[in-house]
């Protein structure tokens, strides 16, 4: 899922809550790790790693947003 936001205008807690809200329609979010700066691997934009509370919910989210 690609979401266009002005991440410079949001605090990290606000951004994390926004991602939680978007992903919670696919189940219960158990963990979010938001990366605002590139960590290598060819990524040039902020991204979030989201873990759902069950394997089925992880699959549901992955199917909706892609890998």
QUICORKA-V544041 format. One record per residue. N is the residue number from 1. RES is the residue in one letter. PHI is phi in radians with two decimals (* if undefined). Layout:
# QUICORKA-V544041
n;res;phi
N;RES;PHI
N;RES;PHI
This chain:
# QUICORKA-V544041
n;res;phi
1;X;*
2;X;-1.83
3;X;-2.11
4;X;-1.65
5;X;-2.38
6;X;-1.53
7;X;-1.18
8;X;-1.31
9;X;-1.66
10;X;-2.04
11;X;-1.36
12;X;-1.06
13;X;-1.09
14;X;-1.15
15;X;-1.14
16;X;-1.07
17;X;-1.14
18;X;-1.10
19;X;-1.09
20;X;-0.99
21;X;-1.09
22;X;-1.17
23;X;-1.48
24;X;-1.19
25;X;-1.23
26;X;-1.81
27;X;2.48
28;X;-1.61
29;X;-1.40
30;X;-1.79
31;X;-2.75
32;X;-2.33
33;X;-2.16
34;X;-1.71
35;X;-1.99
36;X;-1.49
37;X;-2.12
38;X;-1.01
39;X;-1.95
40;X;1.69
41;X;1.00
42;X;1.36
43;X;-1.46
44;X;-1.95
45;X;-2.21
46;X;-1.02
47;X;-2.62
48;X;-2.22
49;X;-1.84
50;X;-2.07
51;X;-2.02
52;X;-1.61
53;X;-1.40
54;X;-2.56
55;X;-1.02
56;X;-1.10
57;X;-1.21
58;X;-1.04
59;X;-1.13
60;X;-1.04
61;X;-1.15
62;X;-1.05
63;X;-1.13
64;X;-1.34
65;X;-1.89
66;X;1.57
67;X;-1.45
